[in-house]
Amino acid sequence: MADNSPGVADDETESIFGRNEKGLESAGTGIGLYLAATLVERYEGAIWVTDNEPRGAVFHVRLHRAS
Protein backbone atom coordinates (compact mmCIF):
# COMPACT_ATOMS: atom_id res chain seq x y z
CA MET A 1 0.00 0.00 0.00
CA ALA A 2 1.38 3.42 -0.94
CA ASP A 3 0.30 6.98 -0.26
CA ASN A 4 1.42 10.53 -1.02
CA SER A 5 1.54 11.79 2.56
CA PRO A 6 4.56 13.62 3.99
CA GLY A 7 6.04 10.15 4.58
CA VAL A 8 7.72 8.56 7.58
CA ALA A 9 10.96 9.94 8.99
CA ASP A 10 13.87 7.49 8.88
CA ASP A 11 14.17 7.48 12.68
CA GLU A 12 10.48 6.53 13.05
CA THR A 13 10.25 3.58 10.64
CA GLU A 14 10.44 1.05 13.49
CA SER A 15 8.58 2.94 16.21
CA ILE A 16 5.42 3.58 14.13
CA PHE A 17 4.47 -0.07 14.62
CA GLY A 18 4.41 0.37 18.41
CA ARG A 19 1.24 0.37 20.45
CA ASN A 20 -0.46 3.80 20.77
CA GLU A 21 1.91 5.43 18.24
CA LYS A 22 0.17 8.10 16.16
CA GLY A 23 1.22 10.57 13.51
CA LEU A 24 1.47 14.24 14.37
CA GLU A 25 -1.93 15.12 12.94
CA SER A 26 -3.57 11.70 13.31
CA ALA A 27 -7.07 11.41 14.69
CA GLY A 28 -6.57 7.64 14.99
CA THR A 29 -6.17 5.53 18.09
CA GLY A 30 -2.61 4.36 17.44
CA ILE A 31 -3.66 0.71 17.30
CA GLY A 32 -3.86 0.06 13.53
CA LEU A 33 -0.20 -0.43 12.60
CA TYR A 34 0.45 -2.13 15.93
CA LEU A 35 -2.34 -4.63 15.22
CA ALA A 36 -1.12 -5.21 11.65
CA ALA A 37 2.44 -5.82 12.86
CA THR A 38 1.28 -8.15 15.65
CA LEU A 39 -0.78 -10.28 13.26
CA VAL A 40 1.90 -10.41 10.58
CA GLU A 41 4.57 -11.39 13.10
CA ARG A 42 2.32 -14.08 14.61
CA TYR A 43 2.24 -15.71 11.19
CA GLU A 44 6.03 -15.39 10.91
CA GLY A 45 5.83 -12.67 8.29
CA ALA A 46 7.30 -9.20 8.07
CA ILE A 47 5.95 -5.66 7.77
CA TRP A 48 7.99 -2.54 7.02
CA VAL A 49 7.77 0.92 5.49
CA THR A 50 9.89 2.60 2.80
CA ASP A 51 9.82 5.96 1.04
CA ASN A 52 7.46 6.52 -1.90
CA GLU A 53 9.16 8.82 -4.41
CA PRO A 54 8.74 11.69 -4.78
CA ARG A 55 6.72 11.79 -1.57
CA GLY A 56 4.84 9.50 0.78
CA ALA A 57 5.26 6.03 2.22
CA VAL A 58 4.97 2.46 0.98
CA PHE A 59 3.95 -0.23 3.47
CA HIS A 60 5.15 -3.75 2.64
CA VAL A 61 3.78 -6.99 4.07
CA ARG A 62 5.37 -10.39 3.48
CA LEU A 63 3.58 -13.59 4.49
CA HIS A 64 4.35 -17.24 3.80
CA ARG A 65 2.22 -18.92 1.19
CA ALA A 66 -0.22 -21.45 2.65
CA SER A 67 0.39 -25.03 1.59
C-alpha positions in Angstrom: 0.0 0.0 0.0 1.4 3.4 -0.9 0.3 7.0 -0.3 1.4 10.5 -1.0 1.5 11.8 2.6 4.6 13.6 4.0 6.0 10.2 4.6 7.7 8.6 7.6 11.0 9.9 9.0 13.9 7.5 8.9 14.2 7.5 12.7 10.5 6.5 13.0 10.3 3.6 10.6 10.4 1.0 13.5 8.6 2.9 16.2 5.4 3.6 14.1 4.5 -0.1 14.6 4.4 0.4 18.4 1.2 0.4 20.5 -0.5 3.8 20.8 1.9 5.4 18.2 0.2 8.1 16.2 1.2 10.6 13.5 1.5 14.2 14.4 -1.9 15.1 12.9 -3.6 11.7 13.3 -7.1 11.4 14.7 -6.6 7.6 15.0 -6.2 5.5 18.1 -2.6 4.4 17.4 -3.7 0.7 17.3 -3.9 0.1 13.5 -0.2 -0.4 12.6 0.5 -2.1 15.9 -2.3 -4.6 15.2 -1.1 -5.2 11.7 2.4 -5.8 12.9 1.3 -8.1 15.6 -0.8 -10.3 13.3 1.9 -10.4 10.6 4.6 -11.4 13.1 2.3 -14.1 14.6 2.2 -15.7 11.2 6.0 -15.4 10.9 5.8 -12.7 8.3 7.3 -9.2 8.1 5.9 -5.7 7.8 8.0 -2.5 7.0 7.8 0.9 5.5 9.9 2.6 2.8 9.8 6.0 1.0 7.5 6.5 -1.9 9.2 8.8 -4.4 8.7 11.7 -4.8 6.7 11.8 -1.6 4.8 9.5 0.8 5.3 6.0 2.2 5.0 2.5 1.0 4.0 -0.2 3.5 5.1 -3.7 2.6 3.8 -7.0 4.1 5.4 -10.4 3.5 3.6 -13.6 4.5 4.3 -17.2 3.8 2.2 -18.9 1.2 -0.2 -21.5 2.6 0.4 -25.0 1.6 
